[in-house]
Amino acid sequence: MLALVLSGGVWLAVRDGGAEVRAIGADRPAEQGTVTPTEAASPREDGTGAESASPREDAGREQAEALDSLLAESGGTRSGLGPALERLRACTGTSAALATVRQVTDTRRDQVSRLDGLPVDALDGGAALKERLAEALGASLSADERFLAWATGQDGDCREGSTEGADYRDGLSFSEQATAAKKRFLTLWNPLAARYGLPERAEHEI
């Protein structure tokens, strides 16, 4: 004798004596509109079901953005130095030009200090990146300090066109070292900047 028993929403066929228990309809395809567990777990084609960025990736982006902000500020600092030195060479408005060189030097010193406190542990090659930037900014600061010493002398006793003396020569030497260090830094920075959608830079923009 065969009996049909409803259990859990599925009809079971039970043969007399319990020798056979068979679910009826268990092998039927899912009705339209139903979602199987596999489908529910699969990412959506439009990407909305894709995994979000990892915590390390988010931290890396934040650290890269902090470095980019410092680079942008550094470029602005550098842009004010050249015109001030030109006025000092021409003995035109030397007091204001000297004040600009002093401000540039103070700002650069602050940037070097702030870089030391920026974390880079979530960035690929972060330690090397920070080391190269520190070398570049350190050389720039040394150049600014030597130019400031020269500018102080020019303001006190200006000689038009004068670029003589150890201070000015040392300023040029440190400036060349800074440019070389910036180039080495940018070989690491620009690929990283592209990864996070940040602007790539040239050495004169730092």
C-alpha positions as CSV (number, residue, x, y, z in Angstrom):
1,M,0.0,0.0,0.0
2,L,1.3,3.5,-0.9
3,A,0.4,6.5,1.2
4,L,1.2,10.2,0.6
5,V,2.2,12.3,3.6
6,L,2.8,16.0,3.6
7,S,6.0,16.9,5.5
8,G,7.7,20.3,5.5
9,G,5.9,21.4,2.4
10,V,7.0,18.3,0.5
11,W,4.8,15.2,-0.3
12,L,6.4,12.0,0.8
13,A,5.5,8.6,-0.7
14,V,5.5,6.0,2.0
15,R,5.2,2.4,1.0
16,D,3.5,0.0,3.3
17,G,5.9,-1.2,6.0
18,G,8.1,1.8,5.6
19,A,10.3,0.1,3.1
20,E,10.3,3.1,0.8
21,V,10.3,6.8,1.6
22,R,10.5,9.0,-1.5
23,A,10.0,12.8,-1.7
24,I,7.7,13.8,-4.5
25,G,8.5,17.0,-6.3
26,A,12.0,17.4,-4.7
27,D,13.6,17.0,-8.1
28,R,11.4,19.6,-9.8
29,P,13.2,22.8,-11.0
30,A,12.7,25.8,-8.9
31,E,9.7,27.9,-9.8
32,Q,10.3,31.2,-11.6
33,G,11.2,34.0,-9.2
34,T,12.7,31.8,-6.5
35,V,16.4,32.3,-5.5
36,T,18.6,29.3,-4.8
37,P,21.2,29.6,-2.0
38,T,24.0,29.6,-4.6
39,E,22.4,32.5,-6.5
40,A,22.0,34.4,-3.3
41,A,25.6,34.1,-2.4
42,S,26.9,35.1,-5.8
43,P,28.1,38.6,-6.5
44,R,25.9,40.7,-8.7
45,E,27.0,41.3,-12.3
46,D,26.8,45.1,-11.8
47,G,29.4,44.9,-9.0
48,T,27.1,45.8,-6.2
49,G,27.7,42.4,-4.6
50,A,31.5,42.7,-4.9
51,E,33.6,42.8,-1.8
52,S,34.4,46.3,-0.4
53,A,38.0,47.5,-0.2
54,S,40.1,45.9,2.5
55,P,41.0,47.9,5.7
56,R,44.6,48.0,4.5
57,E,43.6,49.5,1.1
58,D,41.5,52.2,2.8
59,A,44.4,53.0,5.2
60,G,46.8,53.1,2.2
61,R,44.5,55.6,0.4
62,E,44.4,57.8,3.5
63,Q,48.2,57.7,3.9
64,A,48.7,58.4,0.2
65,E,46.4,61.4,0.3
66,A,48.2,62.8,3.3
67,L,51.5,62.6,1.4
68,D,50.0,64.2,-1.6
69,S,48.8,67.1,0.5
70,L,52.3,67.6,1.8
71,L,53.7,67.4,-1.7
72,A,51.3,70.1,-3.0
73,E,52.2,72.4,-0.1
74,S,55.9,71.8,-0.7
75,G,55.5,72.8,-4.4
76,G,53.8,76.0,-3.4
77,T,56.7,76.7,-1.0
78,R,59.3,76.2,-3.7
79,S,57.5,78.5,-6.1
80,G,58.0,81.5,-3.9
81,L,61.8,81.1,-3.4
82,G,63.0,81.8,-7.0
83,P,61.4,85.3,-7.4
84,A,62.6,86.3,-3.9
85,L,66.2,85.4,-4.8
86,E,65.9,87.2,-8.1
87,R,64.9,90.4,-6.3
88,L,67.8,90.0,-3.9
89,R,70.2,89.6,-6.8
90,A,68.8,92.8,-8.4
91,C,68.9,94.6,-5.0
92,T,65.1,95.4,-5.4
93,G,62.9,95.3,-2.4
94,T,65.5,93.3,-0.5
95,S,63.8,93.5,2.9
96,A,60.6,91.9,1.6
97,A,62.5,89.4,-0.4
98,L,64.5,88.4,2.7
99,A,61.3,88.0,4.6
100,T,60.0,85.6,1.9
101,V,63.2,83.5,2.0
102,R,62.9,83.3,5.8
103,Q,59.2,82.2,5.5
104,V,60.1,79.6,2.9
105,T,62.8,78.2,5.1
106,D,60.5,78.1,8.2
107,T,57.8,76.4,6.2
108,R,60.2,73.9,4.7
109,R,61.5,73.0,8.2
110,D,57.9,72.4,9.4
111,Q,57.2,70.2,6.4
112,V,60.3,68.0,7.2
113,S,59.0,67.7,10.8
114,R,55.5,66.8,9.7
115,L,56.7,64.2,7.2
116,D,58.5,62.4,10.1
117,G,55.1,61.9,11.8
118,L,53.2,60.6,8.8
119,P,52.4,56.9,8.8
120,V,53.2,54.9,5.6
121,D,52.8,51.3,6.9
122,A,49.8,50.6,4.7
123,L,51.6,51.7,1.5
124,D,53.5,49.3,-0.7
125,G,57.2,50.2,-0.3
126,G,56.1,52.9,2.2
127,A,59.4,52.9,4.2
128,A,61.5,53.5,1.1
129,L,59.1,56.1,-0.2
130,K,59.2,58.1,3.0
131,E,63.0,57.8,3.2
132,R,63.5,59.2,-0.3
133,L,61.1,62.1,0.3
134,A,62.8,62.9,3.6
135,E,66.1,63.0,1.8
136,A,64.6,65.4,-0.9
137,L,63.0,67.7,1.6
138,G,66.0,67.7,3.9
139,A,68.3,68.7,1.0
140,S,65.7,71.4,0.1
141,L,65.8,72.7,3.6
142,S,69.6,72.8,3.6
143,A,69.5,74.8,0.4
144,D,66.9,77.2,1.8
145,E,69.0,77.8,5.0
146,R,72.1,78.6,2.9
147,F,70.2,80.9,0.6
148,L,68.8,82.6,3.7
149,A,72.3,83.3,5.0
150,W,73.2,84.8,1.7
151,A,70.0,86.8,1.5
152,T,70.7,88.3,5.0
153,G,74.0,89.6,3.7
154,Q,72.5,91.0,0.6
155,D,69.8,92.8,2.5
156,G,72.5,94.4,4.8
157,D,74.9,95.3,2.0
158,C,73.4,94.6,-1.4
159,R,75.7,94.2,-4.4
160,E,73.6,93.9,-7.6
161,G,74.1,90.6,-9.4
162,S,76.3,89.2,-6.7
163,T,76.1,85.4,-6.2
164,E,79.5,85.1,-4.7
165,G,80.3,83.5,-1.4
166,A,80.1,80.1,0.1
167,D,76.5,80.4,1.3
168,Y,75.1,80.9,-2.2
169,R,77.3,78.2,-3.7
170,D,76.3,75.8,-1.0
171,G,72.6,76.7,-1.6
172,L,73.0,75.7,-5.3
173,S,74.8,72.5,-4.4
174,F,72.1,71.4,-1.9
175,S,69.4,72.4,-4.5
176,E,71.0,70.0,-7.0
177,Q,71.0,67.3,-4.4
178,A,67.4,67.9,-3.7
179,T,66.4,67.7,-7.4
180,A,68.2,64.3,-7.7
181,A,66.5,63.0,-4.6
182,K,63.1,64.2,-5.8
183,K,63.6,62.2,-9.0
184,R,64.4,59.1,-7.1
185,F,61.3,59.7,-4.9
186,L,59.1,60.1,-7.9
187,T,60.0,56.8,-9.4
188,L,58.2,55.3,-6.4
189,W,55.5,57.9,-5.9
190,N,54.0,58.3,-9.4
191,P,53.0,54.7,-9.8
192,L,51.4,54.8,-6.3
193,A,49.7,58.0,-7.1
194,A,48.2,56.6,-10.2
195,R,46.9,53.6,-8.2
196,Y,45.0,55.9,-5.8
197,G,43.9,58.4,-8.5
198,L,46.2,61.1,-7.2
199,P,48.2,63.5,-9.5
200,E,51.6,62.4,-10.8
201,R,54.3,65.0,-10.3
202,A,57.6,66.2,-11.7
203,E,60.5,67.2,-9.5
204,H,59.9,71.0,-9.9
205,E,56.4,70.5,-8.4
206,I,57.7,69.4,-5.1
